[in-house]
């Protein structure tokens, strides 16, 4: 991948809604071929198609065009995509979404919340072992935390980070700054039993309901809604264990399957996909991925370089069959 770097996606920032002569004129000139990155996550499939340029001059222009703000937006989007993929790969209809909150008598700091969550997960694992269930998988996020005196010395480098976090959470979604945890975890235990294992306030447990077309994307995005687009996340995430970290997951999570091909989407196929963008019939991608159907597609161009960038989401044609990665 000598002439394409992941951050180059950031400079393709003009979405294409119809196949104008100008856009079609960008598809082939200066492009040696198109590379396709395919990511399979459970029932979902993502296809990213991007140009490999004929000369290094295009790549050089691309590097210069990537601004800090564009890179930040791309990092934010990719962090959410990573979570969506992991959730899709590891959880389904038989699994659960749990919200854990604290009572009025105590408002803990971030590290105390983390400690309580670890204890909750330990009790969950013990109960599952006693009932003969398989190993526990989980992903969780923490919201509504505040500054607590006496935390690690590194906290001085992030003045007011906990108070800022609460303000951002409240401003962006109307969510109460009271600490609470959103967690997706393996099913098998009775929901009343799970709620009783928390012991720090209130717990609410619901069965996951994947959408017919987008799977568990909505619940995945909900888990990190407070941090998307905030300047705080970039600064705080440099300090391990602080609230800038968007989410936490068990080590046994199955990773999505990623493949790269230089031949799946020819320049002709890319041109055809651009021509069809107004109606989104999905002909080209349905042919390229038998057994899947198109959910949505984005085609983007750039004022800095030739070629187009395509991002397509697809799902297995049999959506009721839940299959792990």
C-alpha positions in Angstrom: 0.0 0.0 0.0 2.8 2.4 -0.9 0.6 5.1 -2.3 -2.3 5.0 0.1 -2.4 5.6 3.9 -5.4 5.3 6.1 -5.5 9.0 6.8 -6.0 9.8 3.1 -9.7 9.0 3.6 -10.0 12.4 5.4 -9.3 14.4 2.2 -12.2 12.7 0.3 -14.7 15.1 1.9 -17.2 16.0 -0.9 -20.1 13.5 -1.0 -21.3 12.6 -4.5 -25.1 12.3 -5.0 -25.3 12.1 -8.8 -22.9 11.1 -11.5 -22.0 14.4 -13.0 -19.5 14.6 -15.9 -17.0 16.3 -13.5 -17.2 13.4 -11.0 -17.0 10.7 -13.7 -14.0 12.5 -15.1 -12.2 11.9 -11.8 -12.7 8.2 -11.6 -10.0 6.9 -14.1 -7.3 9.6 -14.9 -4.3 9.3 -12.7 -5.5 6.1 -11.0 -3.6 2.9 -11.6 -6.2 0.7 -9.9 -8.6 0.7 -7.0 -7.9 -1.3 -3.8 -10.8 -2.8 -1.9 -10.7 -3.4 1.9 -13.5 -5.7 3.1 -14.5 -6.0 6.7 -16.8 -8.8 7.8 -18.4 -8.4 11.3 -21.1 -11.1 12.0 -24.0 -10.5 9.6 -22.6 -7.1 8.4 -20.0 -6.4 5.7 -18.2 -3.1 4.9 -16.4 -2.4 1.7 -14.0 0.5 1.3 -12.8 1.2 -2.2 -9.9 3.7 -2.7 -7.5 4.7 -5.5 -3.9 3.6 -5.9 -2.4 6.4 -7.9 -0.1 6.1 -10.9 2.6 8.4 -9.4 3.9 9.3 -6.0 3.0 12.9 -6.7 -0.7 12.3 -5.9 0.2 10.6 -2.6 2.4 13.6 -1.8 -0.4 16.0 -2.4 -2.7 13.8 -0.3 -0.3 13.9 2.7 -0.1 17.7 2.5 -3.9 18.0 2.3 -4.7 16.1 5.5 -5.4 18.8 8.1 -5.4 18.2 11.9 -9.1 18.8 12.1 -9.8 16.4 9.2 -7.7 13.8 10.9 -9.5 14.3 14.2 -12.9 13.7 12.5 -11.6 10.6 10.8 -10.2 9.2 14.1 -13.5 9.9 15.7 -15.4 8.1 12.9 -13.0 5.1 12.9 -13.3 4.7 16.7 -17.0 4.4 16.4 -16.7 2.0 13.4 -14.3 -0.2 15.4 -16.8 -0.5 18.3 -19.7 -1.2 15.9 -17.7 -4.0 14.3 -16.7 -5.6 17.6 -20.3 -5.5 18.8 -21.6 -7.0 15.6 -19.0 -9.7 15.7 -19.6 -10.9 19.2 -23.2 -10.2 20.2 -26.7 -11.0 18.9 -30.3 -11.5 19.8 -29.5 -13.8 22.7 -27.3 -11.2 24.4 -28.0 -8.3 26.7 -27.7 -4.5 27.2 -27.3 -3.5 30.8 -27.4 0.1 32.3 -25.8 0.4 35.8 -26.4 3.6 37.8 -25.7 4.8 41.3 -28.1 5.8 44.1 -28.6 9.3 45.4 -26.4 8.7 48.5 -23.1 8.5 46.6 -21.6 10.0 43.5 -18.2 8.2 43.0 -15.2 9.3 40.9 -14.1 7.6 37.7 -11.7 5.1 39.3 -14.3 4.0 41.8 -16.7 3.4 39.0 -14.1 1.3 37.3 -13.5 -0.7 40.4 -17.3 -1.3 40.9 -17.6 -2.5 37.3 -14.7 -4.9 37.7 -16.4 -6.4 40.9 -19.7 -6.7 39.0 -18.0 -8.5 36.2 -16.2 -10.9 38.6 -19.5 -11.8 40.2 -21.0 -12.3 36.8 -18.2 -14.7 35.8 -18.6 -16.6 39.1 -22.3 -17.0 38.6 -21.9 -18.2 35.0 -19.3 -20.7 36.0 -21.7 -22.2 38.7 -24.4 -22.5 36.1 -22.2 -24.1 33.4 -22.3 -21.2 31.0 -19.5 -20.3 28.6 -17.0 -17.5 29.2 -18.3 -14.0 29.5 -17.8 -11.4 26.8 -18.5 -7.7 27.4 -18.1 -4.2 26.2 -18.9 -1.2 28.3 -18.6 2.6 28.4 -18.8 5.0 31.4 -20.6 8.3 31.4 -21.4 11.1 33.9 -18.2 10.9 36.0 -16.7 13.9 37.8 -13.4 15.1 39.2 -12.4 13.3 42.4 -9.6 14.6 44.6 -6.8 12.1 45.3 -6.8 10.4 41.9 -3.5 9.7 40.1 -1.0 12.6 39.9 -1.4 12.6 36.1 -4.8 14.2 36.7 -3.0 17.6 37.2 -2.2 17.5 33.5 -5.9 17.4 32.7 -7.4 20.2 34.8 -11.1 19.9 35.3 -11.4 16.9 32.9 -14.1 15.2 34.9 -16.2 18.4 35.3 -15.7 19.2 31.6 -16.9 15.6 30.7 -20.1 16.1 32.7 -20.8 19.4 30.9 -20.2 17.8 27.5 -22.4 14.9 28.3 -25.2 17.1 29.5 -24.9 19.5 26.6 -24.7 16.9 23.8 -27.5 14.6 24.8 -29.3 15.8 27.9 -27.8 12.9 29.8 -27.5 13.4 33.6 -23.9 13.8 34.8 -24.6 11.2 37.5 -22.2 8.2 36.9 -23.7 5.4 34.9 -22.4 2.5 32.8 -23.7 1.1 29.5 -22.7 -2.5 29.0 -23.3 -5.2 26.3 -22.6 -8.7 27.6 -23.2 -12.4 26.9 -26.7 -13.7 27.6 -27.6 -16.9 29.4 -28.2 -15.7 33.0 -31.7 -14.5 34.1 -32.0 -10.7 33.8 -33.2 -10.4 37.4 -30.1 -12.2 38.6 -27.8 -9.9 36.6 -29.5 -6.8 38.0 -29.2 -8.2 41.5 -25.4 -8.6 41.1 -24.8 -4.8 40.8 -25.5 -3.7 44.3 -24.5 0.0 43.9 -27.8 1.5 42.9 -30.1 0.7 40.0 -29.6 -1.8 37.2 -31.7 -2.3 34.1 -31.2 -5.2 31.8 -32.7 -5.6 28.3 -32.3 -8.1 25.5 -30.6 -6.9 22.4 -32.8 -6.3 19.3 -30.7 -6.1 16.2 -32.2 -4.0 13.4 -33.0 -5.9 10.2 -30.6 -3.8 8.1 -28.1 -2.2 10.4 -27.8 -4.9 13.1 -26.5 -3.5 16.4 -25.1 -0.3 15.1 -27.6 2.0 16.9 -26.9 0.6 20.3 -23.1 0.7 19.6 -23.2 4.4 18.7 -25.4 5.1 21.8 -22.6 3.8 24.0 -20.1 6.4 22.9 -22.5 9.3 22.1 -21.0 11.6 24.8 -17.5 11.6 23.3 -18.1 11.9 19.6 -16.8 15.2 18.3 -15.5 16.6 21.6 -12.1 18.2 21.8 -11.8 16.6 25.3 -11.6 13.1 23.9 -8.3 13.7 22.0 -6.6 15.2 25.1 -7.9 12.8 27.7 -7.3 9.7 25.7 -3.6 10.2 25.9 -3.8 9.3 29.6 -4.6 5.6 30.0 -7.5 4.9 32.2 -9.1 8.3 32.1 -12.5 9.1 30.7 -11.2 10.0 27.3 -11.1 6.3 26.6 -14.4 5.7 24.8 -15.1 2.1 25.8 -13.6 -1.0 27.4 -13.9 -4.7 26.3 -13.0 -8.2 27.4 -9.9 -9.7 26.0 -11.8 -12.7 24.5 -13.7 -10.6 21.9 -13.6 -12.0 18.4 -12.1 -9.6 15.9 -13.7 -8.8 12.5 -12.2 -10.4 9.4 -10.4 -8.0 7.1 -9.2 -8.8 3.6 -7.6 -6.5 0.9 -7.9 -7.0 -2.8 -6.6 -5.1 -5.8 -8.9 -6.8 -8.2 -12.4 -7.0 -6.7 -13.3 -3.5 -8.0 -11.8 -2.5 -11.3 -11.8 1.1 -12.6 -14.8 0.2 -14.8 -16.8 -1.2 -11.9 -16.0 1.9 -9.8 -17.2 4.1 -12.7 -20.4 2.0 -12.9 -21.0 2.3 -9.2 -20.7 6.1 -9.4 -23.1 6.2 -12.4 -25.7 4.3 -10.2 -25.3 6.4 -7.1 -28.5 8.4 -7.5 -30.7 5.3 -7.4 -28.4 3.1 -5.2 -29.5 -0.1 -6.9 -26.5 -1.9 -5.5 -25.9 -3.9 -8.7 -22.1 -3.7 -8.7 -21.7 -4.5 -5.0 -24.3 -7.2 -5.0 -22.3 -8.9 -7.8 -19.0 -8.3 -6.0 -20.3 -9.9 -2.8 -22.7 -12.8 -3.5 -24.9 -13.6 -0.5 -25.0 -10.0 0.7 -27.3 -7.1 -0.2 -26.5 -3.4 -0.1 -27.7 -1.3 2.9 -26.2 2.0 2.1 -23.3 3.6 0.1 -21.3 6.8 0.1 -19.2 8.0 -2.8 -16.8 10.9 -2.1 -14.4 12.9 -4.2 -11.6 15.3 -3.3 -10.4 18.6 -4.7 -6.8 17.7 -4.0 -6.4 14.3 -5.8 -7.9 12.2 -8.5 -10.1 9.1 -8.0 -13.0 8.6 -5.7 -13.5 6.9 -2.3 -16.5 4.5 -1.8 -17.8 3.2 1.5 -20.6 0.6 1.3 -22.4 -1.3 4.0 -24.0 -4.7 3.3 -25.8 -7.4 5.2 -26.2 -11.1 4.7 -29.4 -11.9 2.8 -30.6 -14.2 5.6 -30.6 -11.7 8.5 -32.4 -14.0 11.0 -29.5 -16.4 11.1 -27.1 -15.0 13.8 -23.6 -16.1 13.0 -20.4 -15.2 14.8 -17.4 -13.9 13.0 
